[in-house]
Amino acid sequence: MHIRCETLSDHTAIAEVNTLAFGQENEAKLVEEIRRSDCYISELSLVAEVENVVVGHILFSYINLAGEETLKVLGLAPLAVHPQFQRQGIGSALIKAGLELADKRREPIVIVLGHPHFYTRFGFQSSIVYDIESPFPVPEDVFMVKPLQNYHQRYKGKVVYPKAFQGV
């Protein structure tokens, strides 16, 4: 398996992986919308390849954290692995690679809505621990935060997702 930044020629394969992984097109459309927005960070859109075929994708993009001031933070969404390649460590490898790149970029924090049993393995904790509030009602344990080296306590408040996320 090889992990690298996405290229223009990967877009169709990324859409297919997201559609197959989620059983719907919403996440594939989300990726397209984020790419067209000012929230997109090309070096944090990663693909996993097996024998030169894209089998996984992860996207970290900017979302806002509205507190005493509005701050840009990273949102992790979506993470997709082709169904034939799930449960082989590809998603975990994508998360580790993405978090490492985000840390090198000096990003302060990553926010995810996902399965706690999966994401806590990578250091994510309930957002409540960091005084970060979800913009919609969800169980406390599924809205999570991972502080990176550049984290500071001023990163608190309510998450505001950009317009690109409205269709998901």
VENVENCOR-V262356 format. One record per run of one state. SS is the DSSP state (h for helix, s for strand, l for the rest). FROM is the first residue (numbers start at 1). TO is the last residue. Records with the same first field share a line. If there is no record, write none. Layout:
SS = FROM-TO + FROM-TO
//
This chain:
l = 1-1 + 6-7 + 23-25 + 36-41 + 51-52 + 67-69 + 82-82 + 86-89 + 105-108 + 114-115 + 123-124 + 131-131 + 134-139 + 148-156 + 161-162 + 168-168
s = 2-5 + 45-50 + 53-66 + 70-81 + 109-113 + 125-126 + 132-133 + 143-147 + 157-160
h = 8-22 + 26-35 + 42-44 + 83-85 + 90-104 + 116-122 + 127-130 + 140-142 + 163-167
//
